[in-house]
Amino acid sequence: MTRSSALSLLLSCLLAVGSAQPSGEEILKKIEANYAGIQDYSVSLDVAVDLERLKVPQMKATMHFKQPDKVHFESEGFALLPKEGVGFTPKSLSSRFDVESVKEEKERSQYILTLKLRSDRTKLRKTFVLVDSKNWTVSQITTPQFDGRQMTAEFEYQQIETHWLPAQLTVTFSSDTTETEPPDAFGQLPAAQRSSQIPRTGTIKIRYSDYRLNTGLNDDVFQQKAAKN
């Protein structure tokens, strides 16, 4: 092998290593790294609901988060908050799911992860997550339900200090079924309303504002939630 051939081979190897696709687990770690330095935060939510057969006025709520995956909502009156969307935390992905496959879309600077819940008792099939590789944030989560329903959560972000945190979340419900049992996504819905009036289609839009980072949230905030359940 000539010297020039050896040099070309070495450069090819270096380029191949540099462009190697990260594994699903590595991508999840990059998403979690965006939260490094955040011990807790509180944020104000403005919630607009447009769901089939449900008339709900615009609502306000406060979301509290504490590492690694504690979430608690406070609101006056009724709040319809889809737990798989607004309650999403980066840690919940690596702790609840196994990565089944990774697909890169270079032209869109994103990865598509196919995730499978570790629990065999779940009625969910798979969850599909779009990851923006420019800032390593989750831009979309799609969760098909066992009965033909589907929930899609789309995130827009804002930079708070050195972190990318949600600025807006749009949750869309779609269905190709006539079943009327409530989908799993309605984790915050009062039992009295988990009936045939549950919508199969519609949207929930949530705007995030007034982030308060690292205020030293007490664990009692999250224990109150557990007590109510």
C-alpha positions, 0 to 999 in steps of 0.5 A: 500500500502506498503512502497516499493510499494509507493516508486516504484510508486513515481519513476515511476511517476518521470520517466514518467514526465522526459521522457514526449515528449515536445509539438510542440510549446515547440520544436519550442521554443527550436529551437528559443533559439539557436538564443538567443544572436544573434541580427543580422549576415551576412554570405557569400554564395557559390551557386552551381545550377544543375537544369533541363533546367537551366544553371547557373554558380556558384554564390556568395552572402551575406545573412543578418539576423536580429531578429526576421525574417528579411532576405536580400540577396546581389549578383552580377548578378543573384542569384537563391535562394529558399526562403523556404530554404536559407531564413529560420529563426526559428521565421518564423516557429512559426509565420507562422505555427501551429503544427498539430502533433509531432512524436519522433524517439528516435533511431535517436534523432529527432522529426518529426513535421507536420506543417500547414500554417495559411493562407488559401490562400496558395497552400501548403498542409503541411510542414514536419520538422525534428528537431535534439534533440541533439542541437535543430536545423532543419535538414530537411524541406519538402514542398509538392506543390499543383501540385505534386512538392516537395522541400526538404531542408537539413541542416548541421551545424557548431558551431559559438561561442555558436550557431549552424548555417548552414554550408551547405544547399542542396535543392532538387526539385522533381516532379511527374507532367508535369506542367510547371508553376513555383513552389512557392519556386522560390521567387527570380527568375526574372519575365522574367524567370518564364516561361516554362523553370522553372525546376521541378527537380534538386538541389541547394547546398549552403555553408555558410562561414565567419559568422559575428555576432552582427555587428549592421546591420541597418534596411535600409539594409532590407528596400532596399529589400522592396523598390525593390519589 
